[in-house]
Amino acid sequence: MTPGHASTVDGLLRRSARRTPARVAVEYGDRTWTYDALDTAVSRAAGVLLGAGLSPGDRVGAYGHNSDAYLIGFLACARAGLVHVPVNQNLTGDDLAYLVGQSGSSLVLTDPDLAGRLPDGVRTLPLRDAEGSLLDLLERTPSHDGPGPRSEDLVQLLYTSGTTARPKGAMMTHRALVHEYLSAITALDLQAGDLPVHALPLYHSAQMHVFLLPYLAVGATNVILDAPDGDRIFDLIEAGRADSLFAPPTVWIALSHRPDFATRDLSGLRKAYYGASIMPVPVLERLTQRLPDLAVYNCFGQSEIGPLATVLAPDEHKGRMESCGRPVLFVDARVVDEDGEDVPDGTPGEIVYRSPQLCEGYWGKPEETAEAFRDGWFRSGDLAVRDAHGYFTIVDRVKDVINSGGVLVASRQVEDALYTHGAVAEAAVIGLPDDRWVEAVTAVVVTRGEATEEELIAHARERLSSFKAPKRVLFVDELPRNASGKILKRELRDRFTG
């Protein structure tokens, strides 16, 4: 490739810095970075990493909380030609050791309060809040001005959520992520004048690659929060410092249930994005009734595609609130049967993708790669229906469909029926082994009021065919979730089987 023609992740920041050097790029706590200052910090941080003996292609783990330093660490890896490995900050023990070991990380960027969890012998570098940390070393380290990475080079191992098995490291190239950023910018109407707040974990692909990096590419001012703190988010909106927010349904549910949701002045919130898991239709209706001028976008995808695959735009929600929309700019999608043949519109099948956003395969897992990529298409594992207008509706994960008496039942449809009951705060529907039904439709419910098993079963029967209604309802204090907010139905099945 001709020098200077590569399309790279860090190159997007460099261009924004040249276009608007004095504009504020990032605010975190009491620190503010202009685009020029952020770009300089990234070059110096790349110098720190290469000066520590790392070479292009080496993997660098990132095990830290949300911060400006976390962002700088990722962009520094990109500029230095290193492969960034984001690690869930909540992982410990064998799960943590697996990701660090399977990725072959030579160094782990971490926060001081997390470093003690890492396996013995792992080389670490503090991100911040310590002498000799990445931020501390910036002022006395020259910028890295050597040859940059190529478009086809790996920039990140993006580990899958691992809801059904061990996480797999999706090998993302610069080229793939840059294509995904362009898809996000166009489909989600991301503009330089927006005021986004980034409250979800930056190690998760949705917050980092659908919002923070694309917003840096267009030149917006970004506020990074430690966590989705409702008080802080509402304060920023009322102060006119935030008008755009992405959150999974769990966070939107919590925000909409706050007592001050009905009284605070939230009219400044212009754009609401949701994704990472299915949004219950009743919750979405509650949000739009409270804020009728809010532009609501449904973002759907998965780690292997960067992760954005489809979007349901604000003007597309009416009449199809259960849909996840149509494919974004650089994604081609089909719905197929087990043999990979297209099924008619309106017929459930597995959604498959072809796209320059796709990963190159799974790190160190050739068999899993061959299984996922067949005939030039990526098998998503999601059961979907496509309509005649090209809109997709996710019915379920293929592995979550329940075989009840020889009839397939989609768990999402049962969950939506339960969410219309006022006492249901959260619901997950799974299939449990049953001598009569093969798998019995079982609802696991978190309540916010009084409700009995009989009452919820009767409520579901009024809205569903009788064979789809739960045979049992189990009550729990909380549902197990991974970091992105996805319910771990595998854990529920294991807990209640037997």
SEGURO-502922 format. One line per field, with one value per residue (C-alpha): x, y, z. Coordinates in pm, 1 decimal, padded with zeros to 6 digits. Layout:
N
xx <- c(X_...)
yy <- c(Y_...)
zz <- c(Z_...)
This chain:
498
xx <- c(00000.0_00127.0_00247.3_-00013.8_-00303.6_-00380.5_-00718.4_-00653.5_-00832.4_-00579.0_-00581.7_-00939.3_-00827.2_-00530.5_-00756.3_-01000.2_-00705.4_-00588.9_-00941.7_-01043.5_-00733.6_-00874.1_-01214.7_-01265.9_-01255.0_-01292.4_-01394.1_-01333.3_-01359.1_-01160.0_-00948.2_-01023.9_-00848.1_-00863.2_-00831.6_-00473.1_-00381.2_-00545.3_-00364.9_-00031.4_-00101.0_-00176.8_00153.6_00346.5_00161.2_00252.8_00613.3_00574.0_00448.5_00713.8_00977.7_00870.8_00999.8_00677.7_00678.3_00403.7_00167.9_00214.4_-00106.4_-00169.8_-00444.7_-00660.9_-00809.4_-00932.5_-01227.4_-01370.3_-01133.3_-00955.3_-00645.1_-00829.1_-00917.9_-00562.0_-00429.8_-00647.8_-00557.7_-00188.3_-00196.2_-00357.2_-00091.1_00195.5_00070.1_-00010.7_-00319.2_-00545.7_-00727.3_-01013.5_-01092.9_-01410.4_-01312.7_-01540.2_-01360.5_-01155.9_-00996.8_-00999.9_-01208.4_-00956.2_-00659.4_-00818.8_-00849.7_-00501.8_-00349.4_-00547.9_-00472.7_-00102.3_-00094.2_00265.4_00155.6_-00167.5_-00269.7_-00459.7_-00583.1_-00402.2_-00708.3_-00742.2_-00378.6_-00382.1_-00645.3_-00422.8_-00241.2_00106.9_00382.2_00172.5_00356.3_00149.5_00155.1_-00081.4_-00309.8_-00335.7_-00327.1_00022.5_00381.5_00510.2_00158.3_00076.7_-00056.6_00235.9_00491.7_00341.5_00518.5_00864.1_00821.1_00876.2_00603.8_00608.9_00655.3_00761.5_00579.2_00214.2_00002.3_-00156.5_-00528.5_-00516.9_-00325.9_-00502.0_-00589.8_-00802.9_-00906.9_-01269.9_-01383.5_-01740.3_-01978.4_-01947.9_-02314.6_-02310.8_-01941.9_-01588.9_-01537.3_-01370.0_-01137.5_-01273.0_-00973.2_-01057.2_-00847.5_-00813.0_-01000.5_-01293.6_-01337.6_-01304.9_-01581.2_-01792.9_-01735.6_-01859.5_-02165.5_-02238.0_-02194.9_-02438.8_-02700.3_-02708.9_-02685.8_-02373.5_-02272.0_-01995.7_-02248.1_-02385.1_-02302.3_-02272.5_-02219.7_-02043.6_-02141.7_-02119.3_-01792.4_-01535.4_-01405.7_-01738.9_-01754.1_-02085.6_-01977.3_-01628.4_-01687.2_-02045.7_-02028.1_-01700.8_-01466.9_-01719.5_-01794.0_-01420.4_-01407.4_-01670.9_-01520.1_-01779.1_-01715.3_-01741.6_-01807.4_-01683.9_-01842.3_-01723.4_-02062.4_-02425.6_-02503.7_-02860.8_-02800.2_-02494.5_-02664.4_-02974.1_-02756.1_-02560.8_-02882.7_-03036.9_-02714.3_-02712.2_-02390.9_-02538.8_-02799.2_-02711.3_-02702.7_-02649.9_-02753.7_-02870.1_-03232.1_-03136.8_-03012.8_-03309.1_-03540.8_-03363.1_-03369.4_-03739.2_-03821.3_-03647.4_-03893.7_-03744.2_-03781.4_-04122.6_-04007.9_-03659.3_-03621.9_-03494.6_-03610.7_-03246.8_-03202.2_-03238.3_-03107.8_-03155.2_-02979.1_-03042.3_-02893.5_-02679.0_-02997.1_-03366.5_-03565.7_-03905.8_-04170.1_-04360.9_-04042.9_-03983.1_-04339.8_-04291.2_-03980.3_-04139.3_-04456.9_-04251.7_-04024.5_-04228.7_-03962.0_-03685.0_-03525.4_-03491.1_-03257.1_-03234.5_-02879.6_-02825.2_-02524.7_-02251.7_-01883.1_-01771.8_-01908.7_-01760.5_-02045.2_-02312.4_-02511.9_-02862.3_-03037.9_-03402.9_-03417.9_-03657.5_-03898.4_-03909.7_-04033.2_-04403.8_-04569.5_-04246.7_-04115.3_-04001.0_-03777.7_-03403.2_-03418.2_-03229.0_-02860.7_-02621.6_-02407.1_-02140.8_-02344.6_-02524.0_-02761.0_-02977.1_-03204.5_-03126.5_-03217.9_-02979.1_-02842.9_-02765.2_-03053.3_-03263.4_-03601.3_-03910.2_-03983.9_-04179.1_-04016.0_-03776.4_-03419.2_-03064.1_-02938.5_-02602.7_-02371.9_-02119.4_-01931.2_-01591.2_-01672.0_-01640.2_-01355.7_-01089.1_-01186.3_-01125.6_-00781.5_-00625.6_-00950.4_-00941.9_-01225.2_-01463.2_-01365.0_-01444.7_-01779.2_-01880.4_-01766.6_-01926.0_-01966.8_-01842.5_-02106.0_-02082.9_-02329.9_-02460.0_-02645.3_-02947.9_-03290.9_-03458.5_-03745.5_-03713.6_-04018.6_-04091.4_-03950.7_-03614.2_-03666.7_-03531.6_-03683.0_-03472.3_-03684.7_-03424.9_-03078.2_-03083.4_-02971.1_-03244.6_-03543.1_-03750.9_-03871.9_-04195.0_-04379.0_-04223.8_-04331.0_-04067.5_-04134.8_-03938.6_-03851.7_-03865.5_-04237.7_-04316.7_-04097.2_-04276.8_-04611.5_-04484.9_-04346.9_-04699.8_-04777.7_-04720.6_-04540.2_-04276.6_-03950.1_-03742.4_-03809.9_-03608.9_-03776.4_-03586.8_-03658.1_-03602.6_-03597.5_-03940.5_-04056.7_-04377.6_-04283.1_-03915.1_-03855.7_-04100.9_-04141.3_-04020.8_-04020.2_-03761.1_-03893.1_-03776.5_-04075.8_-04126.4_-04461.6_-04681.0_-04747.3_-04806.3_-04701.4_-05064.2_-05135.0_-04841.4_-04920.8_-05282.5_-05162.8_-04942.4_-05221.3_-05445.6_-05185.8_-05033.3_-05135.8_-05168.2_-04865.7_-04642.5_-04745.0_-04503.5_-04557.4_-04370.2_-04266.7_-03958.7_-03894.4_-03540.8_-03388.2_-03183.0_-03097.5_-02738.0_-02590.7_-02266.0_-02100.0_-02297.1_-02628.7_-02714.3_-02895.5_-02693.7_-02965.4_-02707.5_-02653.6_-03028.7_-03067.4_-02778.2_-02915.0_-03268.0_-03202.9_-03229.8)
yy <- c(00000.0_00347.5_00531.2_00777.2_00595.3_00358.4_00389.9_00340.8_00392.6_00644.0_00824.2_00936.0_01119.6_01273.0_01417.8_01558.6_01720.8_01890.4_02002.5_02141.8_02144.0_02376.8_02212.1_02010.6_01640.8_01470.3_01565.0_01325.4_01435.7_01757.0_01688.1_01835.3_01743.5_01944.5_01748.0_01867.5_01776.5_01435.8_01358.8_01458.6_01245.7_00944.7_00979.8_01008.8_00713.2_00509.8_00606.8_00485.4_00144.8_00093.1_00219.8_-00054.4_-00312.2_-00395.0_-00455.0_-00410.9_-00706.6_-00767.7_-00792.7_-00543.2_-00614.4_-00330.7_-00402.8_-00072.7_00146.2_00414.7_00709.5_00936.2_00722.3_00410.2_00584.2_00711.3_00360.3_00215.3_00484.2_00455.5_00082.5_00159.1_00418.3_00193.2_-00106.4_-00304.2_-00520.9_-00393.6_-00655.0_-00501.1_-00705.4_-00680.2_-00496.2_-00726.7_-01045.7_-01225.6_-01564.6_-01820.8_-01603.7_-01320.8_-01554.1_-01716.2_-01389.7_-01268.2_-01606.8_-01695.3_-01356.5_-01387.4_-01033.3_-00917.3_-00627.9_-00527.4_-00164.7_-00150.0_00066.9_00030.5_-00105.8_-00387.3_-00488.8_-00732.5_-00947.1_-01029.7_-01365.2_-01379.8_-01294.0_-01071.5_-00753.3_-00440.9_-00066.6_00157.5_00372.3_00657.7_00764.5_00628.8_00736.2_00585.5_00542.2_00595.3_00946.6_01027.8_00931.6_01142.5_01467.5_01309.8_01078.2_01191.3_01129.7_00815.4_00935.8_00610.0_00411.4_00361.6_00049.3_-00070.2_-00095.1_-00473.5_-00496.6_-00621.4_-00346.5_-00531.2_-00872.5_-00811.1_-01095.0_-01214.4_-01195.6_-01563.2_-01614.2_-01975.4_-02078.0_-01950.1_-01604.8_-01599.3_-01319.3_-01165.5_-01039.0_-00682.8_-00494.8_-00119.0_-00148.2_-00330.5_-00079.8_00224.7_00084.3_00024.2_00384.4_00516.3_00292.3_00425.1_00789.5_00761.4_00534.5_00709.1_01067.8_01143.7_01508.4_01738.2_01954.7_01667.7_01648.6_01275.9_01130.3_00793.5_00608.9_00242.1_00045.6_00144.4_-00211.8_-00301.6_-00262.8_-00075.9_00223.3_00242.3_00158.2_00265.9_00594.6_00724.7_00663.7_00767.2_01082.9_01159.5_01105.8_01376.2_01616.4_01618.5_01701.7_01382.0_01343.7_01016.2_00898.1_00625.3_00452.0_00516.1_00727.4_00855.5_01165.2_01264.3_01194.9_01397.1_01682.7_01696.9_01701.5_01978.5_02181.6_02161.9_01957.7_01633.7_01571.0_01220.1_00897.0_00531.0_00268.5_-00093.2_-00161.2_-00236.9_00119.9_00276.9_00069.7_00196.8_00559.6_00543.1_00399.3_00680.2_00896.8_01213.4_01084.2_01251.6_01581.3_01665.8_01886.7_01630.4_01818.7_01873.7_01504.0_01487.8_01141.1_00814.1_00501.3_00154.1_-00183.7_-00469.0_-00662.2_-00657.6_-00356.1_-00456.9_-00278.2_-00149.8_00020.0_00187.0_00314.0_00461.4_00651.5_00797.4_00898.0_01093.1_01253.1_01274.7_01477.0_01229.8_01065.7_00697.6_00460.1_00083.0_-00044.1_-00413.9_-00627.8_-00835.2_-00822.8_-00995.8_-00717.4_-00431.5_-00442.9_-00243.3_-00440.3_-00290.6_00025.7_00116.5_00494.0_00726.3_00763.1_00385.0_00285.2_00341.6_00010.1_-00188.2_-00122.1_-00483.0_-00455.4_-00396.5_-00211.6_-00252.9_-00318.8_-00025.1_00116.6_-00155.3_-00461.1_-00712.4_-00949.1_-01249.6_-01491.4_-01853.5_-02209.3_-02471.3_-02537.5_-02170.6_-02123.3_-01806.1_-01842.9_-01649.2_-01312.4_-01361.5_-01699.2_-01735.9_-01831.6_-01750.7_-01406.8_-01415.4_-01128.5_-01030.1_-00706.4_-00533.6_-00468.9_-00838.3_-00980.3_-01197.2_-01492.9_-01599.1_-01570.0_-01915.1_-02096.5_-02219.6_-02471.7_-02213.2_-01974.8_-02233.0_-02307.2_-01939.2_-01840.2_-02057.0_-01988.6_-01633.6_-01548.0_-01514.2_-01719.9_-01490.1_-01738.9_-01504.7_-01621.9_-01348.3_-01265.4_-01027.8_-00847.3_-00740.1_-00391.1_-00520.1_-00475.7_-00743.8_-00858.9_-01071.1_-01355.7_-01504.3_-01646.1_-01975.5_-02150.9_-01982.0_-02101.4_-02339.7_-02673.8_-02724.0_-03039.9_-03031.0_-02667.8_-02393.7_-02100.9_-01774.6_-01657.2_-01288.6_-01303.0_-01449.1_-01189.7_-00903.7_-01039.1_-01054.1_-00699.5_-00566.7_-00669.2_-00380.7_-00589.9_-00729.0_-00535.8_-00785.1_-01119.5_-01391.8_-01691.1_-02016.5_-02380.3_-02631.8_-03011.0_-03167.0_-03527.2_-03425.5_-03113.7_-03187.8_-02828.8_-02643.5_-02271.2_-02117.8_-01750.1_-01619.1_-01290.1_-00996.1_-00810.7_-00455.8_-00533.7_-00822.3_-01096.9_-01471.1_-01744.9_-01817.9_-01450.4_-01410.3_-01732.9_-01619.2_-01275.5_-01436.9_-01671.3_-01370.0_-01240.3_-01556.6_-01888.5_-02133.1_-02340.4_-02030.7_-01931.6_-02022.0_-02354.5_-02220.1_-01882.5_-01859.4_-01546.3_-01412.4_-01094.6_-01024.2_-01175.3_-01269.3_-01045.8_-00994.2_-00654.0_-00541.9_-00602.8_-00928.4_-01177.7_-01496.1_-01748.9_-02026.5_-01954.0_-01958.8_-02291.4_-02437.8_-02299.2_-02431.5_-02762.7_-03071.4)
zz <- c(00000.0_-00084.8_00230.7_00353.2_00189.0_00474.9_00640.7_01012.1_01342.3_01473.7_01139.0_01202.5_01517.0_01337.0_01069.5_01327.0_01509.4_01190.0_01104.2_01444.9_01669.8_01937.4_01975.9_02294.3_02209.7_02547.4_02899.5_03186.1_03547.3_03578.7_03268.4_02926.1_02601.7_02281.7_01959.6_01915.7_02274.5_02246.7_01921.2_02075.1_02382.1_02163.5_01975.2_02300.9_02453.5_02144.2_02216.1_02575.0_02461.2_02194.3_02435.8_02677.0_02431.7_02248.7_01874.5_01613.1_01625.4_01998.1_02198.6_02478.4_02729.2_02864.7_03206.6_03337.9_03426.1_03199.1_03169.9_02926.9_02986.1_02868.6_02541.3_02495.0_02556.7_02278.8_02027.5_02121.1_02047.9_01712.0_01624.3_01733.1_01533.1_01847.6_01896.1_02174.0_02385.3_02589.4_02900.6_03106.6_03425.4_03626.4_03525.7_03789.5_03844.1_03565.6_03330.3_03352.5_03319.6_03013.0_02817.1_02906.0_02829.6_02518.1_02361.4_02442.7_02583.8_02642.0_02862.6_03036.3_03075.2_03401.7_03685.8_04021.0_04202.2_03946.0_03899.5_04191.9_04021.0_03725.9_03713.7_03862.8_03620.8_03394.3_03302.6_03372.9_03315.6_03514.4_03301.0_03552.4_03917.8_03979.5_03929.6_03608.2_03468.4_03101.8_03167.0_03394.9_03129.6_02849.7_02935.8_02925.6_02626.5_02266.1_02010.3_01802.1_01444.2_01280.5_01014.1_01099.5_01067.9_00746.5_00682.4_00685.3_01014.8_01325.7_01572.2_01827.0_01952.2_02032.2_02255.1_02218.1_02510.9_02591.6_02681.6_02561.8_02564.3_02622.8_02467.0_02126.5_02014.2_01694.2_01495.2_01392.2_01137.8_01102.2_00775.0_00935.5_01217.6_00990.5_00770.8_01081.9_01198.4_00864.5_00887.9_01238.5_01137.5_00848.0_01007.2_01345.8_01221.0_01427.4_01388.7_01512.3_01694.5_01904.2_02275.6_02347.7_02693.4_02709.6_03026.4_02930.5_02960.1_02699.7_02681.3_02523.0_02146.2_02133.5_02342.5_02193.9_01828.2_01758.2_01947.0_02097.1_01801.2_01533.8_01733.0_01748.4_01371.5_01311.9_01567.1_01848.9_02215.8_02421.5_02793.8_02943.3_03268.9_03502.6_03488.5_03386.0_03693.5_03654.4_03868.1_03663.5_03329.9_03420.3_03550.7_03223.1_03018.8_03228.3_03208.6_02827.9_02823.1_02688.7_02422.7_02304.8_02506.1_02427.5_02681.1_02683.1_02775.4_03137.3_03183.7_03001.2_03222.0_03534.0_03413.8_03325.5_03668.1_03859.5_04053.6_03899.8_03542.8_03535.0_03691.2_03562.8_03255.3_03006.0_02697.4_02597.6_02525.2_02146.5_02059.2_02245.5_02125.7_02255.7_02177.1_02314.5_02400.3_02312.9_02435.8_02576.5_02370.3_02679.2_02805.9_02470.1_02469.5_02817.1_02703.3_02391.2_02576.2_02833.1_02569.3_02246.9_02059.2_02135.4_01831.3_01918.7_01735.8_01773.4_01715.1_01654.2_01577.8_01737.7_01818.1_01498.3_01277.0_01470.7_01613.6_01422.1_01163.4_01146.3_01264.0_01308.0_01262.4_01450.9_01159.2_01115.4_01461.8_01404.8_01337.7_01368.7_01719.5_01749.9_01442.8_01457.0_01124.7_00801.2_00733.2_00762.9_00484.0_00458.5_00560.6_00342.2_00527.4_00440.4_00626.5_00553.4_00651.8_00792.8_00443.0_00380.8_00135.5_00147.3_00315.4_00201.3_00361.8_00682.0_00752.8_01048.1_00970.0_01069.6_00973.9_00793.6_00699.4_00435.9_00502.8_00508.1_00876.9_00961.2_01163.8_01003.3_01220.3_01580.4_01737.0_01774.1_01688.4_01327.3_01372.0_01518.1_01238.5_00970.7_01135.5_01152.5_00802.5_00536.8_00164.4_00212.0_00474.7_00852.5_01053.9_01328.4_01548.4_01554.3_01443.6_01239.2_01006.8_00710.6_00573.4_00216.8_00283.8_00400.8_00775.9_01005.6_01334.1_01565.5_01693.3_01927.9_01952.0_01764.8_02084.0_02291.8_02088.9_02301.7_02166.5_02362.0_02263.2_01916.6_01859.4_01850.2_02084.1_02065.2_02415.1_02321.6_02235.5_02577.1_02748.9_02574.6_02695.4_03053.8_03038.2_02989.7_03349.3_03587.7_03850.3_03610.8_03626.5_03426.5_03263.3_03095.1_02933.8_02897.4_02818.6_03096.9_03048.6_03086.7_03051.5_02875.4_02679.9_02604.4_02710.0_02933.2_02867.7_03194.9_03293.9_03537.6_03672.4_03882.9_04025.8_04147.6_04308.2_04416.0_04164.7_04183.4_03945.8_03858.3_03790.9_03549.0_03363.6_03321.0_03204.9_02939.5_02825.2_02754.7_02507.0_02359.1_02217.7_02504.6_02399.7_02421.1_02772.2_03055.5_03226.5_03529.4_03671.3_03892.8_04098.6_04154.4_04298.3_03985.5_03650.2_03565.6_03296.7_03119.6_03101.3_02796.6_02970.1_02794.3_03013.4_03062.5_02989.3_02996.3_03367.3_03430.1_03253.0_03454.8_03782.4_03742.6_03563.5_03776.8)
